[in-house]
Amino acid sequence: VSDRHSKEPHLEEWEVFRQEKEGDAMKHGGSVMAPDAELAVHYARELYGRRQESIRLWVVRRADIHDLSDPDLLQPPLDRSFKKPGGYVMRDKLAAAREQSGASKPKGNAG
Amino acid sequence: MTGPAAELLPATRNALSLLLLAMADDEFVIGFSDSEWTGIAPMLEEDVAMSSIAQDELGHAQALYRLLAEVADDGRDADAIAYDRPPEGYYHARLLDHPRGDWATTIARRYLYDTADGIRLDALVDSSFAPLRELVAKIRREERYHLMHVSAWLERLASAGGGPRERLLDALERLAPDAATVLSPLPNDLSLVMAGIIDSSFDELDARWRAEVGRVFERLRLAMVLPVADPLTARTIHSDAFRWLHGEFTAVRREQPGATW
């Protein structure tokens, strides 16, 4: 406790997310270094908001983010193509089913 | 002359010109002085923040000089008013004659200035002079952030203990004799009150500022005596530090007459 002020200021990394307009998803903008949340928000504003490019910022302490990047969990080595719908040819089955039921092909981009 | 300024009595128009000149020169000098931190602030993020705040102030100065050019209507444009005066012709508060010094001095100077400037802007929110009222509405939105930023730093330096707090106390002690110069009464300021251009006399604004600053200083245990400023010298006698700064900010203009910003 006694000598904390004689040390170099303790800076942390903060991740900044920004929203460009109402309804948009928050997108990662970048990061800032700051000693605490209040200054982190000030600096986020300067770096990611001072040119009116954002309507909202979220500033999150990097240490509070739970990281998952384990390839065993995210990129399993065995063939997983059976988990993807791409392996099935649905078009002909759908056409046959529609013909049988008398329904027409739905409009729009279904399928 | 046309526009809203033409409807003012000559004495009121002169008083308004001095108010605009005081505000513009204050913003111009602190903006230019704080821009000296660009590249050398304590950390990269703060470098960007302080540079951006300094730029905001120069933007406010530019808008105020333009309005002054219309009101004064003496043939000078904003650039001529900003750059073509000798150092003695500037009308900024003597608080801003102090050099930026170390970081604690810059924060102390900016805190004393931003609080006083904030009180001054608040008093112009309902100004009867529409061009000033409209400009002040925009400037206040940016100054709100400036005050948040400098308050965050003042708090940190004051409560850090050790070296930072000592440096802050030292800076405040050096600046205190000139702190009240920003709200020192301007000549004929009562004509501005009577015309509804500003909501109160500068004596009243000074009292509001002391109350606000006093509360913060008490909380941070920064016992400070802020002497009343002499109105005759509050904005007229400038320092060697300012003469040096003046040489810097007029350098391009002198080398390249007619250069625009």
Interface residues (C-beta under 8 A of the other chain):
Chain A: H5 S6 P9 L11 V32 M33 A34 P35 E38 L39 H42 Y43 R45 E46 L47 R50
Chain B: P42 M43 L44 E45 E46 V48 A49 S52 Y145 M148 H149 A152 R156 A160 G161 G162 G163 P164
